[in-house]
Amino acid sequence: MHEVELIKPGSFAPEDHYYPRVQNAQLHPLVRFFMSLSNERLAKRYCHLHPEADPDAVNELLNTSPQFFKWAGADLFHATTEHGVRRNVIIETNSSPSGQKSMPYEDGREFGGYQKIIERSFLPLLKRRLPQGALAVVADKNPMETRGYAATIAELTGEDVWWVHCTADNNRVRFTDGVMEIRNDDGWVPIRAAFRYVTQQPWNRIPPLAKTKFLNPVLVCLCGGRNKLMAAKAYDFFNAWAQDAGLELKTPETIWDVGKHEVPLWVERMGGVAVVKVPYANAGQGVYTITSPRELDAFMETEEAYDLFIVQGLIGNRNWSSRTQGSRLYQVGTVPSKNNNIYVADIRFMVGAAPDGFYPVAIYSRRAREPLAENLEPGQDSWGMLGTNLSVKHEDGSFTTEPQRLLLMDNRDFNKLGLGLDDLTEAYLQTVMSVRAIDDMAKRLVNSKGAFRRRLFFELNPDDVLSEEVI
């Protein structure tokens, strides 16, 4: 794979930017109908289902564009309480989400969600005052999608677009007086705006804010898009504000700023069942499901680079979920298979934000490798039943995926999830609330001169190792 490529208009080919099975899939009629609904209709339905919600607040939420966080994907579990109250629970929110290659598109509309994001969220950024330079897509993985974005930008702007493989150990990207420059074979090229899909510690090579306009700026990664610790605090701040409007961002109970030696105490407090996370890892890395002393011991023996962790309530089966404040949560899972197995499956909900508010972009689901057990056997690996991320990291640091566990929103897979229109509406609102929460945190961390409030950030996120990484 070349580290730098020049993508020209007219180069978009569906077979290069979608999984093969997606090209032959038909979007499920219910999902197609949901995607066609306006924010006004979705707000009306949500308020009908939630009479406690203030209609004005719901409409304001959906129809107001965030300042920094314009493109996101939330991962949600479909869960239920011991009283049978079902809810969509936010597990994390991603500031460089995958998903386009997994979303069926309509005949004759092969640009699909690629065009939605670029047309409605990226191109409006180009109307602002920007430095002189070219356009680029910077990425550290997922070339199938990121080249698709580059080809779409080229098609819609009529300009050549640079695609850059931007990892921490290459020297293809630098910043001069706040302007990103990329190095090709002929020298350094200034960039006025860039679509960013840099997922692994992006703050160690891209500053939180820059003169080059990014979708999204690294600021939102630090404030929750790639930082689970700050996301938990952002969600908490949001819920404090939203309770008067009858809104609530639903998440597992989360304990933040946990030193490693404290982890066993919090796991014990949750009944010996919990999830421990490295706050700054992603793609399924740095997540430890704890359901037994053996799994806790295995975590304690790991060597992690960072000082702080978060501990969350684990959403398992009815006989082995975390004991947390409020109701215990259990996985709803898939419709039983022919072998009568139920699998944990998450929902990835991708949204964008245009100048006039949010819009849904893509949805897909991922199931765990192994079926959900009623009762845990001694020595059983809980991650196999609960881990849904498709990414697999190789020893050299590169990633591959396991698309066989992907569930599409098509006529074959969607029915396996047991979801309805109201479930999708709930997932959409929860995703939008999570984006709003992180964007509100980002706004708190920018001063009146438009500069990153570094000292306040590290008071909220006191991790010495992280502080050395942020450029």
LOZA-603045 format. One record per atom (N, C-alpha, C, O): residue in three letters; x, y, z. Coordinates in steps of 0.05 Angstrom, whole numbers, plus 5000, padded with zeros to 4 digits. Atoms other than C-alpha are relative to their C-alpha. Layout:
BEGIN
ALAXYZ...
***
This chain:
BEGIN
MET501749765000MET500050005000MET501750255000MET503550285017HIS498649755001HIS502750684980HIS499350185023HIS497050185032GLU500549834978GLU503451185036GLU498650264991GLU497150385007VAL501349755011VAL501151774992VAL499149944972VAL500649834955GLU501150045027GLU496551734932GLU498450254993GLU497350395010LEU501649785010LEU493252254889LEU497449884987LEU497649744967ILE502550115009ILE485852094879ILE498750214981ILE498450454989LYS501149815019LYS482652414817LYS497049974997LYS495949765003PRO502950025006PRO475452574799PRO499449774981PRO500949714963GLY500850225017GLY471752004767GLY501249735007GLY500949544992SER498750254992SER475551464805SER498449825019SER499349615026PHE501550164981PHE470051214851PHE498849764987PHE497549774966ALA501050255010ALA468450484839ALA498849845023ALA500349785042PRO501250134977PRO463450134885PRO501449755010PRO501649705034GLU498650254992GLU467349474884GLU502450055017GLU503449875031ASP497649934984ASP473249844916ASP499350105028ASP501050115045HIS500749864975HIS469350164973HIS497649885015HIS496750005035TYR502050154985TYR464049664995TYR500849715001TYR502149604983TYR499650294998TYR464448955020TYR498549874976TYR496449974969PRO501450135023PRO462548474962PRO497149935006PRO495449974989ARG502850084995ARG456248224997ARG498250245002ARG495850224998VAL501649764998VAL453948945008VAL499050094972VAL496850194969GLN500849925027GLN453849074933GLN497649854989GLN496249954971ASN502350165009ASN448648524923ASN497750005020ASN495849865016ALA502150004979ALA444548684985ALA497950214994ALA498450424982GLN502249825003GLN437849024986GLN499350115028GLN498849965047LEU500649874975LEU436549525042LEU497349915010LEU495349924994HIS502550094989HIS431049275088HIS497950224998HIS498650455004PRO502049795003PRO424449645076PRO499650175025PRO499250415023LEU500349854975LEU423849845149LEU502350205004LEU501850435012VAL497749824997VAL430850135150VAL499950224979VAL500550454985ARG500349795021ARG429650495084ARG497950215009ARG498450455005PHE502049824991PHE423350795113PHE501050185022PHE500650425022PHE498949844978PHE426951015176PHE501950214989PHE501850444998MET498049815011MET432551345136MET498650234985MET499950444981SER501449805015SER427351735097SER498550205018SER497650415008LEU501649834982LEU424052045159LEU501550265006LEU503950265010SER498849744993SER425352785174SER500450015030SER499249855045ASN499549964971ASN427953015242ASN497450075014ASN497050005037GLU502549914988GLU421153325255GLU498249765006GLU497049745027ARG501750244996ARG417552655246ARG501249825021ARG499849715038LEU498750174980LEU422752285287LEU499750125028LEU499349975048ALA500449874974ALA422252805343ALA497249965010ALA496749915034LYS502850054992LYS414652735343LYS499649725010LYS498349695031ARG500350284991ARG415151985349ARG501449965027ARG500349835045TYR498550034975TYR420452015403TYR498450125024TYR498350005045CYS501549864978CYS416252505445CYS497449855006CYS496549855029HIS502450164995HIS410152065436HIS500749765017HIS499149685034LEU499150234984LEU414051475464LEU501150095028LEU501149935047HIS498949904975HIS417151915519HIS498550265007HIS499550485002PRO501649764993PRO411752385546PRO501550195019PRO500750425022GLU498549834982GLU416852645596GLU501850194986GLU502850384997ALA498149845016ALA421052945540ALA498750264991ALA496450264982ASP500949745009ASP420353675523ASP500350014970ASP502649994960PRO499850005030PRO418653715448PRO501950214989PRO503350174970ASP498349795010ASP422254375440ASP503049925003ASP504649984986ALA497250084995ALA428654085471ALA500849784980ALA503149784970VAL499350215019VAL428353465426VAL500450124972VAL502350044958ASN499749885026ASN427353885363ASN502650174999ASN504050174979GLU497649844999GLU432954355384GLU502549824999GLU504449894985LEU497850195000LEU437553755396LEU500549904972LEU502849894963LEU499650125026LEU436353465327LEU500650204978LEU502050144959ASN499849805021ASN436254115288ASN502150215005ASN502250424991THR497749824995THR442454455317THR502649864994THR503049645003SER497550125008SER449154325287SER502150045022SER502550265032PRO497849974981PRO454954185336PRO502250184989PRO502550204964GLN497949825009GLN460754665333GLN502449854989GLN503649944969PHE497650145008PHE466354155327PHE499549714989PHE500849624971PHE500450285005PHE463553445324PHE497949964979PHE495549944985LYS501950005022LYS460453385255LYS499549724988LYS497849694970TRP500350275012TRP461152635240TRP500749805022TRP502949825034ALA499650184977ALA460552065290ALA498649734995ALA496849714979GLY501350264999GLY458751345301GLY499949905028GLY502049875041ALA500350104973ALA455951075366ALA499649704999ALA498349594981ASP500450294997ASP456250345388ASP498049975023ASP498550075045LEU502150044980LEU449950135426LEU499449715004LEU499649554985PHE501150264994PHE447649505460PHE497050035005PHE496050215018HIS502950024995HIS440249325458HIS499749835026HIS500149595025ALA500050134974ALA439049155531ALA497150015012ALA495450155002THR502549994986THR433349025579THR500549985030THR502649885038THR499750024971THR432349085654THR498649755010THR497449604995GLU501350234988GLU429948545702GLU496950024999GLU495549825002HIS502949955003HIS422948855693HIS499150014971HIS496850074965GLY500750015029GLY423148785617GLY499950264986GLY498750284965VAL499949745013VAL424349515602VAL502450014981VAL504750004990ARG497850015020ARG428349535538ARG501150284995ARG499650484996ARG498749745005ARG433350085522ARG502549964983ARG503749744983ASN497550005015ASN439050245475ASN502150155017ASN501650385025VAL498049904982VAL445350365516VAL502550084984VAL503649914969ILE497549915014ILE451250775490ILE502449875014ILE502849895038ILE497550124990ILE457750385498ILE502350194995ILE504050235012GLU498049805006GLU462250885463GLU499250154975GLU497550064959THR500549835023THR462251435411THR502650054986THR504650124999ASN497549995016ASN467351455355ASN500150254983ASN498150324970SER499649755016SER470052085322SER501149944972SER501450134956SER499250085028SER472751705261SER498849724995SER500249524995PRO501350265001PRO467551155252PRO500149864973PRO499950004952SER500450155025SER467450605200SER497049954997SER495449995015GLY502850075004GLY460850385169GLY499150024972GLY497249894964GLN501049975027GLN460150615097GLN500149754984GLN498349684969LYS499650245016LYS462849975068LYS498149785007LYS497949584993SER501950214990SER457549585107SER497150084996SER495449935005MET502749905003MET451349985088MET499049964971MET500150084953PRO501050035027PRO447249745028PRO499050264988PRO498050435003TYR500749755014TYR445950294977TYR497949934979TYR497649714970GLU502250035020GLU440150404929GLU501249994972GLU503350104966ASP499150025028ASP440850244855ASP500450284988ASP498750454991GLY499549745012GLY444050814818GLY501150215019GLY501650445011ARG499049814980ARG446451144882ARG502449885015ARG502549865039GLU497850154989GLU453050794892GLU501850175018GLU503350055034PHE498549844981PHE456151384928PHE498949985028PHE500350035048GLY501250064975GLY451251234984GLY500650205022GLY500450455018GLY499449834978GLY453151505052GLY502650164997GLY502950375010TYR497649845006TYR459951735026TYR499250284991TYR500250485001GLN500949745011GLN456352284988GLN498650175021GLN499050415023LYS501549854979LYS451852465047LYS502050155018LYS501750395022ILE498149884981ILE457752595094ILE501550234986ILE501850454997ILE498449795013ILE461952975043ILE498350244992ILE499150464996GLU501649785010GLU456353385013GLU498850175023GLU498750415021ARG501549864979ARG452753565078ARG501750095024ARG501050285038SER498349934977SER458453595129SER502850104993SER503850285007PHE497349925007PHE465153665095PHE500150254982PHE501650444988LEU499949775019LEU463754145037LEU499350265014LEU500450475006PRO500549744987PRO460554675083PRO502550115014PRO502750365018LEU497649904987LEU467354715119LEU501750164980LEU503250334989LEU498349875020LEU470554935054LEU499150294994LEU500650444982LYS500949725004LYS466355575054LYS501150195020LYS500650435018ARG498949834979ARG469955825115ARG502750114990ARG503850034970ARG497449895007ARG476356235114ARG502149795006ARG502449715029LEU498150214997LEU481855735103LEU502750084988LEU502950274972PRO497449945012PRO489355745088PRO500049904971PRO498349744963GLN499750105027GLN491655625017GLN501049715001GLN502549645018GLY499150285001GLY492654904998GLY498149814987GLY496049894977ALA501550215013ALA489954254971ALA498049875021ALA497849965044LEU501850164983LEU484753764999LEU501349725005LEU502749624988ALA498750254994ALA486653115033ALA498149825017ALA496349925031VAL501150204981VAL484252485069VAL502449885014VAL504149775001VAL497950124985VAL488852265125VAL498949765016VAL496849785028ALA501150244989ALA488051555151ALA502249825011ALA504549835001ASP498050194990ASP491651035193ASP499049714997ASP500549525004LYS501150275006LYS487150435174LYS497650034982LYS496950254974ASN502550015015ASN481050235134ASN500350144972ASN498750324966PRO499749875027PRO483550415063PRO497549974982PRO497150144965MET502350035017MET477150135032MET498150245003MET497150344983GLU501849784996GLU472950685063GLU501450274996GLU500250454983THR498749745001THR478051245068THR500650084971THR500450324964ARG499649945028ARG479751194994ARG497350074987ARG497250234968GLY502749945009GLY472251204982GLY499350295006GLY498150434989TYR500549714993TYR471751875018TYR501750184982TYR500750384972ALA498349835017ALA477652144978ALA498950024972ALA498850234960ALA501150005027ALA474451934912ALA497450164999ALA496950294979THR502549854999THR467852244934THR500650305001THR499350464987ILE499249724999ILE471152904952ILE500950104973ILE500250314964ALA499049935027ALA474752904885ALA497650044980ALA497650224964GLU502349995018GLU468152764849GLU498450255004GLU497550384985LEU501849784994LEU464253314884LEU501350274998LEU499950474994THR498649745002THR469553854882THR501450044973THR502050274966GLY498549975025GLY472853704816GLY502950035004GLY504450094985GLU497149974994GLU479653724850GLU501349735005GLU500049545013ASP498550234991ASP485053214859ASP500250015030ASP500450225042VAL499950024970VAL485252974931VAL502249815008VAL502549594997TRP497850174989TRP491252704969TRP498949815021TRP497449895039TRP500650204980TRP490252055007TRP502749935013TRP504649865000VAL497550044985VAL495551975062VAL499749805021VAL497849815037HIS499950194978HIS497151385106HIS501550135023HIS504050165022CYS498949834978CYS498351765171CYS500249845026CYS498449835042THR499550154975THR501351335225THR502150155017THR503450335008ALA498249864981ALA505451535286ALA502949984992ALA504550154999ASP497250055005ASP511851255258ASP500850074971ASP503150014963ASN499149915027ASN511751545187ASN500550305001ASN499850445020ASN499349725000ASN514052235167ASN498750144976ASN499950324963ARG501449885023ARG508852415115ARG498350245007ARG497350384989VAL501749774991VAL505252945157VAL501550175019VAL502950075037ARG498949814981ARG507653565192ARG498250255001ARG496550284984PHE501549764997PHE504854225216PHE501950245000PHE503850245016THR498449765001THR507754905199THR498150245005THR496450304989ASP501749784992ASP504555495235ASP497149934999ASP495450084990GLY502850094998GLY498255095245GLY498949884975GLY496649794975VAL501050115026VAL497654865172VAL501249724996VAL503649694997MET499050275006MET498154125157MET501350004973MET500250114953GLU498750055026GLU503053935102GLU500549714998GLU501149575017ILE499450285005ILE503853265070ILE502349984981ILE502750154963ARG497650035017ARG510153005037ARG499549794979ARG499049564985ASN500150195023ASN509752694968ASN502949974989ASN504850065002ASP497350045011ASP515552504923ASP501450264992ASP503850264988ASP498849745010ASP516553234902ASP500450205022ASP501650415018GLY499749814978GLY516353564971GLY497550025017GLY495949845017TRP502249964981TRP511453855020TRP497750164988TRP498250364974VAL502449885012VAL504254035000VAL498350115023VAL497549955040PRO501849904979PRO500054505045PRO497149904995PRO496349874972ILE502850105001ILE492954265060ILE498250205013ILE498650285036ARG501949804988ARG487154745071ARG497849865016ARG496849985035ALA502150154986ALA482054215093ALA500549704996ALA501449624975ALA499450295001ALA482453475109ALA497749845013ALA496649935033PHE501850204988PHE477752895122PHE501849815016PHE503649695004ARG498250144983ARG480852535181ARG498949735010ARG496749735022TYR500750264989TYR480451785195TYR502649905013TYR503749695004VAL497750084985VAL486251735244VAL499049925028VAL498050095043THR501450114977THR484151285301THR501849935024THR500949925046GLN498250094979GLN490351075341GLN501650245011GLN503450344998GLN498749774987GLN492451635389GLN500550234980GLN502850314976PRO499549805021PRO491352165335PRO501350265011PRO502550414996TRP498949764988TRP493552705385TRP503050005001TRP504250215008ASN497050004999ASN500852475381ASN501250094974ASN503750114972ARG498949905025ARG501552735309ARG498250224988ARG499150354968ILE501849795009ILE495653215299ILE499250165024ILE498150055043PRO500849844977PRO494453805346PRO497050015004PRO495549964985PRO502949994996PRO487653885379PRO498550194982PRO496350124972LEU501249815019LEU486154495336LEU502250104981LEU504550114989ALA498049915020ALA489554745273ALA498750194981ALA496250224980LYS501149825021LYS488855255217LYS498849844977LYS496849924966THR501250195019THR487654675169THR497449915012THR497349835036LYS502650084990LYS480254515176LYS499749704998LYS500049584976PHE500350294999PHE479053795197PHE497149925005PHE495750055020LEU502450144992LEU472853355197LEU501049735010LEU501649554993ASN500449824978ASN473453215255ASN502750095011ASN504749965007PRO497549934987PRO478653615294PRO500749805023PRO498949675034VAL499250194979VAL482753205343VAL499050085028VAL498949925046LEU501349914975LEU479653625399LEU497849825008LEU497549755032VAL502350174992VAL473453185396VAL500949725007VAL499649585022CYS498850264991CYS477852555402CYS500750025029CYS500149845045LEU499249964972LEU480752825467LEU497650025018LEU497749935041CYS502349954983CYS473953025493CYS497949785001CYS495949805014GLY501850224998GLY470652355483GLY499849824976GLY499049594978GLY500250165024GLY470952125411GLY502049784998GLY501649584984ARG498050224998ARG477251715425ARG501149995029ARG503349905034ASN499249994972ASN477551805501ASN497749935017ASN496050105023LYS502450104985LYS472651385541LYS499850135027LYS497650165038LEU500149874974LEU474551725606LEU498750274998LEU496950345014MET501349745004MET472752425581MET497249974990MET495550144996ALA502850045009ALA466652145546ALA498249955023ALA495950065024ALA501750054977ALA463951885612ALA499450265015ALA497150295024LYS500549744986LYS464752575643LYS498250184983LYS496550324994ALA501749845018ALA461652905582ALA497149915002ALA495350075002TYR502750104998TYR455652445587TYR498750085026TYR496350145027ASP501149934974ASP454852595660ASP499250305001ASP497150375011PHE500749725002PHE455053345648PHE497550044983PHE495750204990PHE502349975017PHE449953265592PHE497549925015PHE495450065014ASN502450094986ASN445052875635ASN499250195022ASN496850225027ALA500749804979ALA445453395690ALA498550234987ALA496650344998TRP501349785014TRP443453925638TRP497349904989TRP495350054989ALA502450095015ALA438253485602ALA497749915017ALA495549885007GLN502250114983GLN434253235662GLN497650185001GLN495350095003ASP502349825000ASP429953865662ASP498449984975ASP496150064974ALA501450035025ALA428253725590ALA498849724996ALA497749654975GLY501150275002GLY426252995605GLY501749824982GLY500649624971LEU498250165016LEU432252725566LEU502049865017LEU502849965038GLU497950154986GLU437352205587GLU501649854981GLU500649694964LEU498050165015LEU443551925555LEU500549755016LEU501549775039LYS499950254985LYS443451195575LYS502749864995LYS503449804972THR497450135001THR450250875590THR500249805023THR498749825043PRO499550174977PRO452750315635PRO501250185023PRO502450385017GLU498849854978GLU454750565704GLU503050004996GLU504249794990THR497249975006THR461850825696THR501550135023THR500750355032ILE498249894980ILE467350945748ILE502550094985ILE503749934972TRP497749905014TRP472851395721TRP502350065018TRP502150055042ASP497549934986ASP479951595741ASP500849775019ASP501649835042VAL499450234983VAL481250895768VAL502949914995VAL503649844972GLY497350115002GLY488450705782GLY499949694999GLY498049575008LYS500150295004LYS490349985766LYS499649855026LYS498249655028HIS500250144975HIS491049785839HIS497250025012HIS496549875030GLU502849974990GLU483850025851GLU498049824986GLU495849784995VAL501950145016VAL480749605797VAL498749775014VAL496249745012PRO501350224986PRO479548975840PRO497850095019PRO495849955023LEU502049904982LEU475749405890LEU497450074986LEU495250004996TRP502449935015TRP470949675838TRP498749764987TRP496249744985VAL501250245011VAL470048995806VAL498549855022VAL496349755017GLU501450124978GLU468248715874GLU497450155006GLU495350025012ARG502449844994ARG463349285885ARG497749944980ARG495449974986MET502050065021MET459849085819MET499349705000MET498349604980GLY500850284998GLY459048365843GLY501949814987GLY501249584981GLY498050175013GLY465448095812GLY499749984970GLY501149834956VAL500550005029VAL462848245742VAL500250294991VAL498750465001ALA499749735008ALA465148865705ALA501650014973ALA502649804964VAL498349955024VAL468649155643VAL502150215008VAL501450425018VAL497849814995VAL475449485651VAL501050094972VAL501549934955LYS499249905026LYS477649945594LYS502450195003LYS502550365021VAL497949795004VAL483950315574VAL498550234986VAL497550194964PRO501749795011PRO480650985560PRO500750094972PRO498950184958TYR499249885026TYR484651165498TYR500449804978TYR501449874957ALA499850205020ALA484650505461ALA497449984984ALA495350084993ASN502450035016ASN479650325406ASN500449764982ASN502349614985ALA500050235018ALA478049805353ALA500049745015ALA501249545007GLY500150244984GLY476549305408GLY502449945016GLY502549745030GLN497650044985GLN483349385439GLN499750125028GLN498250315031GLY500049884974GLY484449515513GLY497349985015GLY496850145033VAL502650054987VAL477549245534VAL500249725013VAL500749535000TYR499750254985TYR477448705588TYR497349945014TYR496550095032THR502550094987THR470948345607THR500849825023THR502249625020ILE499350144975ILE471548095679ILE497549865011ILE495649995019THR502250154989THR466947535700THR500949795020THR499349635031SER498950214982SER471547105743SER502650105012SER503850285000PRO497449934989PRO477647165788PRO502349954980PRO504250104980ARG497950055020ARG481646855731ARG500350234980ARG502550314974GLU499949785019GLU479847415683GLU501050255013GLU502450415001LEU498949774986LEU481247935736LEU503049985004LEU504550175000ASP497150054997ASP488047635750ASP501550054974ASP503650164973ALA498849965026ALA489547625676ALA500350304993ALA502350384982PHE499849715005PHE487948365671PHE502250135017PHE503850295007MET498149884982MET492248535731MET502949944992MET504850084999GLU497450075009GLU498148185699GLU500850144974GLU503250134966THR499449865025THR497748605635THR501750245006THR501650355028GLU498449754998GLU502549185623GLU498850204982GLU498950184957GLU501249795015GLU498849795601GLU501650265002GLU502950315023ALA498449765001ALA502050455581ALA498950225017ALA500450405026TYR501249764988TYR497150915615TYR499549955030TYR499649735040ASP500350014971ASP495851085688ASP497249955009ASP496849835031LEU502850004991LEU488251115690LEU498349824983LEU498849784959PHE501950175013PHE482550645672PHE497250095007PHE496850265024ILE502849984991ILE475050645673ILE498949725005ILE499849534992VAL501450254994VAL470750095703VAL497150044995VAL495950235006GLN502849975007GLN463849995674GLN498449755008GLN499549535011GLY501850234996GLY457849555690GLY500049834975GLY499849934952LEU500150195022LEU457948935647LEU497249924994LEU495749845012ILE502650095009ILE451748775607ILE500249724989ILE501149684966GLY499750285007GLY451548025605GLY497349874997GLY495449994986ASN502650145000ASN445947505612ASN498750045027ASN499950165046ARG501649944976ARG440647515666ARG501349885025ARG500749975047ASN498750124977ASN444847065712ASN502850105006ASN504050025025TRP497249914995TRP451447435705TRP500450284988TRP502150314970SER499549725006SER450948195696SER500950145025SER500650055047SER498949854978SER454148725739SER497850095019SER495550155011ARG501749884980ARG450848955803ARG500750305001ARG502850375012THR499549715002THR450349705792THR497750165013THR495750045020GLN502249824991GLN446350295817GLN497850004980GLN498250024956GLY502350025018GLY439350255789GLY499649724991GLY500549535005SER500750265009SER436949675748SER502449864987SER504149984974ARG498150155015ARG441449115724ARG499149994971ARG496749994965LEU500650015028LEU441949075649LEU500949734988LEU502949624997TYR499450265013TYR441848445606TYR499950034970TYR498450204960GLN499950005029GLN443348325533GLN497449894989GLN496449684997VAL502350115015VAL437248255488VAL501049804979VAL499949584976GLY498850185019GLY441547945434GLY498449954975GLY496350084971THR501350065025THR439547655367THR497649825004THR497349705026VAL502150215001VAL433347245350VAL501449735001VAL503449694987PRO498750264998PRO435046525368PRO500549884972PRO498749894954SER499350125025SER438646165311SER498649734997SER497149645014LYS501250265004LYS436545495281LYS501049805022LYS499649615028ASN499050174978ASN440845185336ASN499250105027ASN500250015047ASN501149894976ASN437145595387ASN502150165016ASN501950185041ASN498049834987ASN443146035402ASN499450294997ASN498450384976ILE500349705000ILE442646775420ILE502950115001ILE504550035017TYR497449875000TYR448647215404TYR499750295008TYR497850435001VAL499849714994VAL450547895432VAL500650144973VAL502350054958ALA499649845024ALA450148405376ALA499850305007ALA497950385021ASP500249724995ASP451549145379ASP498850144975ASP498350014955ILE500949835022ILE448949705334ILE501950224996ILE502450385015ARG498449765007ARG453650195300ARG498250194985ARG497250134963PHE501749805012PHE449650815285PHE501750244992PHE502750385010MET498449785009MET453251335242MET498250234993MET496250204980VAL501549765006VAL450652045239VAL501950224990VAL504450214995GLY498549765008GLY452952695207GLY498450245009GLY496150225018ALA501349754993ALA451453415222ALA500550204978ALA502750274971ALA500049795019ALA449753925169ALA499650275014ALA499150275038PRO500549744987PRO449054675182PRO497250025013PRO496850175032ASP502749994989ASP441554545196ASP499449785019ASP497149745026GLY500450214980GLY442553955243GLY500949734991GLY502349694971PHE499150285003PHE443553205247PHE498549854978PHE496349934970TYR501350185019TYR441952665197TYR501249725003TYR503649705008PRO498950274999PRO442751895198PRO501549944974PRO500750034952VAL498450065023VAL448051625151VAL500149704994VAL499649614972ALA499750295004ALA449250875161ALA499649855026ALA500049965048ILE500550174977ILE447450305207ILE501049724993ILE500649634970TYR499450285003TYR450349615215TYR500349885028TYR500250025048SER499850154974SER451049085269SER502349804998SER503049714977ARG497850204999ARG456548615292ARG499249815023ARG498549895045ARG500650204979ARG455447975331ARG502649885011ARG504649884998ALA497750124987ALA460047635380ALA500749734987ALA499049624972ARG499250265012ARG463947005360ARG498449775011ARG497849584996GLU501250234987GLU460546545410GLU497250075011GLU496850305018PRO502749954990PRO453246475433PRO500150085030PRO501950015044LEU500249904973LEU451046795498LEU499149765018LEU497149635013ALA500650224982ALA451046295555ALA498150085022ALA498250315032GLU501849954978GLU445546245607GLU501650025026GLU501050205043ASN498450014976ASN450646085661ASN502949974991ASN503549824972LEU497150015007LEU458246165660LEU501249745012LEU500749675035GLU498550234991GLU462445545664GLU502850095011GLU503850295001PRO497349934991PRO469045555703PRO502050024977PRO502249834961GLY498049965021GLY474545825659GLY499050094973GLY500550114954GLN501249925025GLN469746055605GLN501050284992GLN501350465010ASP499149745010ASP472246635562ASP497650184994ASP496150134975SER502349835004SER467147195568SER500250184976SER498250264964TRP499649825023TRP470247625513TRP498849874974TRP497850014957GLY501150135024GLY468247105461GLY497050034997GLY496050034975MET502949965000MET460947205481MET499250294999MET496950354991LEU500849724997LEU461147955490LEU501450194981LEU500450404974GLY498549835018GLY466448245443GLY498850004972GLY498649794960THR501349995026THR463248485379THR501750144979THR501150114955ASN498449865019ASN468648915346ASN501249814979ASN502249604986LEU499050175022LEU470748635278LEU502950034996LEU504149864982SER497249965005SER477748915280SER501849805015SER501249735038VAL498150184988VAL483548445293VAL502850124996VAL503550184973LYS497449885002LYS490448725308LYS502249794998LYS502349605013HIS497750185004HIS496648375282HIS502350095017HIS502350315028GLU497649944983GLU503348345318GLU501550254989GLU502850385005ASP498649775011ASP506148875270ASP498550265003ASP499450474993GLY501549764996GLY500749365290GLY497850054979GLY496250234983SER502049975020SER496549295227SER497449875008SER497449705027PHE502650114993PHE489149125228PHE498849854976PHE499349924953THR501750125020THR484648655191THR497249975013THR496950055036THR502850024990THR477148505200THR499049724997THR500149564983GLU501450255002GLU472547915209GLU497250054990GLU495350055006PRO502749925010PRO466748095163PRO497949785001PRO495549844997GLN502050214997GLN463447415173GLN498150055024GLN496049935025ARG501849944977ARG460647695238ARG498450264996ARG497050355014LEU501449755007LEU457848315204LEU497149934994LEU496549744979LEU502850025006LEU450248375203LEU499150254986LEU499350474997LEU500749785016LEU447648825148LEU497150085006LEU495549935017MET502849914998MET441249245147MET498549924975MET497250084962ASP501350105025ASP438748815089ASP497849815007ASP497149765030ASN502350184997ASN433048335078ASN500749745014ASN498949615026ARG499350254988ARG436947745104ARG500850035029ARG499949885046ASP498849984973ASP440548005167ASP498350165019ASP498250105043PHE501349814982PHE436148555195PHE498049865018PHE497849925042ASN502050134984ASN430648095219ASN501249845023ASN499849785043LYS498650154978LYS435747705261LYS500350175025LYS500750065047LEU499549824977LEU436448315306LEU497650055017LEU497850145040GLY502449964984GLY429248345328GLY499450305005GLY498150365025LEU500349724996LEU429249105320LEU497650114984LEU496950004963GLY502249875014GLY423449555301GLY500650294995GLY502850395002LEU499649725006LEU422550275278LEU500550165025LEU502250345024ASP499649844976ASP422050535349ASP502849955012ASP503950135025ASP497250054991ASP428650185367ASP502050174985ASP503950274997LEU498149845016LEU432150535310LEU499750305008LEU501750445008THR500449734991THR429051195332THR501450065026THR502850265029GLU498649974974GLU431651095403GLU503050004996GLU504450175008ALA497150015005ALA438550915376ALA501050264988ALA503150364995TYR499249755013TYR438751535333TYR500150235021TYR502050385022LEU500149794980LEU436751995391LEU502349965020LEU503650165029GLN497750054981GLN441851665438GLN502650084987GLN504350195000THR497649925014THR447251755385THR500350304999THR502550405005VAL499949715002VAL445552485375VAL500750125027VAL502250315029MET499449894973MET445552605450MET502949965008MET504250135020SER497250054993SER452452285457SER501850194985SER503850294996VAL498549805016VAL455152735401VAL499850275013VAL501850425015ARG500449744988ARG452153345433ARG501650025026ARG502750235032ALA498650004974ALA455153155501ALA503050054995ALA504250215009ILE497249975005ILE462153095472ILE500650274988ILE502750394994ASP499649745011ASP461453725431ASP499950225021ASP501450415021ASP500149814978ASP459354105493ASP502550005017ASP503550215025MET497550014986MET465553855528MET502250134985MET503950284996ALA497949875017ALA469854075469ALA499850305002ALA501850445003LYS500349714999LYS466854775472LYS501050115027LYS502150335028ARG499049914974ARG468654815546ARG503150025000ARG504350165016LEU497150025000LEU475854665528LEU501350174979LEU503650134971VAL499049815019VAL476755225478VAL499650285012VAL497350345020ASN500349744988ASN478155925504ASN498950214981ASN498350154957SER501349785016SER475456595478SER501750074975SER500650194956LYS498249945023LYS481456645430LYS500149764981LYS501649764961GLY500050235018GLY479955965399GLY502349805005GLY502849644988ALA497850184994ALA485755605433ALA499249785019ALA497349815035PHE500550234983PHE485754925468PHE500850065029PHE503150155034ARG499549954971ARG485254985544ARG501449755012ARG500149595024ARG498550244993ARG490654475558ARG500049955030ARG499749725038ARG499950044971ARG491154595633ARG497449895010ARG497449705027LEU502650104991LEU483654495643LEU499649724992LEU498549555007PHE500450275009PHE483753875601PHE501449805018PHE500349595025PHE498550194983PHE489153545644PHE499250015029PHE499949835044GLU501350014974GLU485553745707GLU497649814999GLU497149675019LEU502250185004LEU479553365680LEU501049724994LEU499649525001ASN499050265009ASN483852795653ASN503049985009ASN504850004993PRO497349994989PRO489952745700PRO501749754995PRO502349605014ASP498450245007ASP493952215663ASP502750104989ASP502850224967ASP497349905008ASP501452375659ASP500949894973ASP502250034958VAL499150125025VAL502651885602VAL498650144976VAL499950204956LEU501449875021LEU497252195560LEU501050284995LEU501250384972SER499149725003SER499752895574SER502650024983SER503050224970GLU497650005016GLU506452715542GLU499549944971GLU501150014954GLU500650065028GLU502952475479GLU498850234985GLU499250254961VAL501649795013VAL498653085464VAL501950214990VAL503250345006ILE498149805011ILE502553535417ILE498750285001ILE499950484992
***
